[in-house]
Amino acid sequence: MNLHGIERAPEERVNWKTSFPFLLLHALVLLSFVTGVTPTAIAIFLVLFWGRMFFITAGYHRYFSHRSYKLGRGMQFVMAFGGGMAAQKGALWWASHHRNHHRYSDTELDLHSPQKGFWWSHVGWILCDKNNAWDEDGIRDFAKFPELRFLTKHDWIPPWTAGVAAYLIGGWSGLVFGFLGSTVLLWHSTFFINSLAHVMGRRRYATTDTSRNSALLAVLTMGEGWHNNHHYYQASCRQGFYWWEWDPSYYVIRVLGFVGLAKDIKEPPLRVKTAARVRDGQFDMGMFKNYWAKAGAALHNVRLHHRSDDETAALADADPELATRREELEELIARNRAALAEHVAHAMAAAEELGRLTRRQERQAGVVD
């Protein structure tokens, strides 16, 4: 029975055969009980986890996906290589898919909406053959660089470089616990932004999706947990809009700007930060769609009990009055189900129109850039 707001397409299925290496790597981390965990391995674990987390959040996400600040070509390559060490494929693959997510957030075209299932949004979509390719048209601004195309085509080079370095520095313990262990934790920490950050936390701003803010996820992912802030104003390099919102990726980028390695670092204007707040009564289109989509899915799962002709005839012979009452009840259920389905469709259409009008009003008032 499907209880999700959006049903996955037939081609959106996990390929367990090609996903075996991904699953095997999780199991290999258990070899830490054999190799032991040395102080050197712990140091490697921490350096690789937080270092690669920065390259994913500041590089793959805020730079390549959203261009929220600028880098020179050399530093751009460093960001692409550093992010590649996280074993989340190349920068062009990652950023093109992320741009798709923002373009179609929480719709049928969204690659990893939790409305298609929590585990699908967390990891299933990555293990699906449909998403192996990347859309060059969606990231032409960076696809023009041959070195980025090379790293995306040969995305095994950066993580193998990190793995070999971990082994040379820390031996088997450095490789198993330091590299593999930190890689698994890094994977699921960043995956949480696609899954948990759309179902757990608070919504400050009314958006067309289900993004949430979570201080816990912000600590785990160096500031990415302020996901509702980010979906509301994607152009901002700073995702923790206020001083109390922990955003170390932004702080490091600021340091890079101070020494001249980054420039044009974008922040949200005051008028943006104070607009479209849910607490001020702004119509929350994203949550409205989410609730109604789930209601529609539940309605779709209401099934009538269909009996065979022989069963119907047998029931009519045994108790004609009961058979008549059951037929009338089934007809009544069918009529009410159809009427409710039409009501849900009309409500969704009206909500979409209200959302469009609200956003148009904000643009005309100069509230949203």
N, C-alpha and C positions, 0 to 999 in steps of 0.2 A: 504493500500500500504506500503510495506516494504522499508524504505529508509536507513536502517542500513547496515553497511559493512558486518556484519555476522548475519545470521538469527538464532534465538533461536530454540533449539530442541523442539519437542512437549512436552516433560516432563518438560521443563523449564517454568513453569507457576506458578504464585502466587496462593497459597492456602489461599483464603480470610477467610475461616472459622477458620483455625488454627492461622491466623495472627491477629485475632480480639484483643487479649490482647495487642499486640504491638501497634495497632492503638488506642485502648482505653486509653492507658497510655498517649498518646499525648493529648487526650481530657481532661483527669483528671487534667492536668496542669492548665487548665482554672479555676479550683476550687480555684486558688490563689486569684481570685477576691472575693471569699467568706471568705476564711481563713485570707486574708490579707497577707502582706509581712513584717515581722518584721526584725529588724537589725540582730537578731540571725539567721533567715532564710537566709538572704543575706550572712552571714558569712559561713553558712553550704553550700550554693550554690557554693561559690567560692572555698572553701576547697575541696568539692567533685568533682567539675569540674576539677580543675587543678591537684589535687592529683590523681584522677583516670585517667586523660589524661596521666600523667607520667607513671603510671603502664601499660597502653596500649602501649604507644610509646616505652618506655624503656624496659618493660617486655615482653608483648605479641609479639611485633614486633621485636625489635632489639636483644632481648635475645632468646626467644623461637623460633622465626621464622628463624633468621639468625645467631644466635650464634656469634654475633660480639664482645662479651666479655664473661668473665666467672664469675660465682657466686658459693658460697658454697651452700650446699643443704638447709640450713635454709633460707638463703636470697632468694633462688630460690622459696621456698614455699611462702614467703612473696610477691614476684612478681606475682605469680600465683593467690594468694588470692586477692591481690589488683586489678589485672586486672579483676578478676571475679566480683568484685563489680561494674564494669561498665556495667554489664548485657549484655555482648557480648559473652556469653557462655564461656566454659572452655578454658584454655590455649592450650590444645592439639587440640581441635576443631579449634580454631582460627589460630594457627600456621600451622596446616596441610593444611588448606584451603589457607592460604597466600603463602605457599611454592608452592602449585599448581598454584597460580596466576603467580608467577615468572617463573615457569617451562614452562608455556604455554601462556605467556603474549600476549594479543591481537590476539589469535588464537581461533578457534572454541572450544578448550578445556579449555580456560580461563573461570573461574567461573563468573567473573564480568567485562568483557571488555566493555567499553562504545560503542564499535562497535556493541554490541547487543542491544544498547539503553541506553540513559543516565540514566533514572530512574531505569532500570534493574541493572546497575552497582552501582548505589547509594544505593538502598535498596531492589529492587525486588528479587535479587538472595538469600538474606537471608530469604525471606518469601516463598521460593520454597521448597517443600518437598524433592526434589532431593538432596539438600545440607544439610539435617539434620544430616547425619552421618559424620564421619571423618575417614581419611585414616591412619590407624595405621602404615602401612609400610612406609608412607611418613614422619613419625616422631618417628621412633624407638628410637632415642637417648634420648627422654624425656618420651616416653610411658613406659619405664621400671621402672619409679618411681611410686609406688602405690598411693602416696599422690596426684600426678598430675592426675592420672586416677580417683581417688575419686572426686576431685574437678570438673573434666570435666563431670563425670557421674551425680554428684549432683550440677550442676552449679547454682542452685537457692540459695544455702547457702550464698555465699558472698554478692550478691545484697540485699537479705533480711536482712542480718546483718547490712549493711549500712543503709537500710531504717528504721529499728527498732531504730538504734542509732540516726538517724536524728529526729525521732519522740520523743524519750526520751529527747533529748537535746532542740529541738525547737518546740515541739508540732505539731499541724496539719500544721501550716505554714512551720515548718521545714521539715515535710514530703512531703507536696505538692510542695512548691516552692523550698525548699532546695534540696531535694532528687530527686523528679520526674522531676522538671524543669531542674536541672543540668544534669540529665540522658538523657533527650531528646536532649539538646544542645550537650552533649558529643557524643551521637550516630551520629548525622548528621555532626558534625565536623570531626569525624574520617571517616565517610562514604564519605566525600568530597575527601579524598585521592584516593579512588577507582574511583570516578566519575570526579569531577572538575580537579583533578591533572593530568588527562589524556586528558583534552580538553582545559584547560586554563593555560596560563603561557608561559615560554620560554624554549627552548631546548638548553642546552649547549653542550650536548654530543649526538652523533649519536648512537641510540640503536635500537633494533629490535621491540620496542613497541612505544607507543605514550606518554610516561611519560613527564611531564613538571615540571619546577621549578616555584614556586609561593611564594613570600615573604608574601603575605596576609595569605595563608594557613599555612605557617611556623609559623606565630605569633599565629594563632588560635590553632594549634596542637603541639606546643612546638618543632618545628623543622622538622616535617614530610613533610612540603611543598616543600622541596628540593628533589622532587620525581624523577626528571630526574637524579640527582646526584646518588640517591639511586639505581635506576634501572641499571645505568651504572656500579656501583661498590657496589654490595650488601653486601660484606664482611665488609664494613666500619661501625663502630659504629657511627662515626661522619657523619651526612648527610649534614650539612652545611659545605662544603669543605673549605670555606674561612672565615676569621675572621668577615667579615661583614654579613655573612649568619647566622641569628638568629637560634640557636639550643640549647635551654635550657635543653632538655632531655640529650643531650651529656654532658653539663656542670655538671648536677647533677651526672651523671654516673662517671664523672671525680672525683667529690668529694667523691663518694663511693670508688673509687680506691685509693684516698689519705688516707682514713681511713682504708683501707684493706678489704673492703667488695666486691670489684670488682677487677678483674685483667685481663691482656691480652686484654686491650681495643684497638681495631683495628682502624687505621686511613688510609686514602688513601695515598699511596706513591706519591711523586711529579711527577714521570714519568706517573702515572695513571691520575693525575689531568690535565696534560697538553696534553694528547693524545685524539684522537677521537673527536675533537671539530668540531661542525657543521660549525663554522665561518672560520675554516681552510680548508674547502672544503671536509670534510669527508662525504662519501655517507650516507645519512640519510635513512636507510632501513625502520625504523619504520614508518616514515611519508609517504614514497613512498608506502608502503603496504596499509596504511590507505586511501590514496587518490584513489588508484586503486581499493581497495575493495569497496569504495563508488561508484566509476564509474561502477563497475560490478553490484552493487545492483541497480543503476539507470537503467542500461541496461536491467537488468532482469525485471524491471517494465514496460518496453516498451511493450505494449500489442497491438496486432492486433485486429481490429474490426471484430469479427466473426459473420456472419449473418446466419440465418437458411436457409435451402434449399428453403422454400417458399418465404423468403425475397429476396434471390438471383434471383429466377425465376421471381418475381414481378418486380424487378428492370430491369432485362434483357428485359422483355416485354415492360416496360414503356420507357426505354432509353437504347437500346443495346450498343450504343457508350460509354455512361457514365459507364455502368457496366463493359465494357472491360477495360476502363482506370483505374477504381478502382481496378480491379483484378491485373493489371500490377503493380500498385503502391504498393499493398499489397505484391506482390512477391518481388518487389525491396526492401521494408522495411525488409522483412524476410531475404533476402540475406545479406544486409548490417548489420543487427543485428547479424547474425551468424558470419560474417567476423570480426566485432568489438569484439565480445565475444572471438573469437580465439586469437585476438591480445592482449586483456587484459590478457588472460591465459598465453600466451607466455611472456608478459612483467613481470608478477608476477614470473614466473619460472626463468627468467633471473635475476631479482632483487634478488631472494633468493640465486642464485649461486654467484652473485657478493658480496652479504653480507657475505657468507661463506668464499669466497676467501680473502676478506678484513680482516675478523677476523683472518684467518689463518696467513696472512702476519703480523698482529700485534703481534700475539703470537710468531712467529718465530723471530721477531725483539726484543722480550722481553719487549714490551710496556705494555701489559695487563697481570696481574698476573693470 
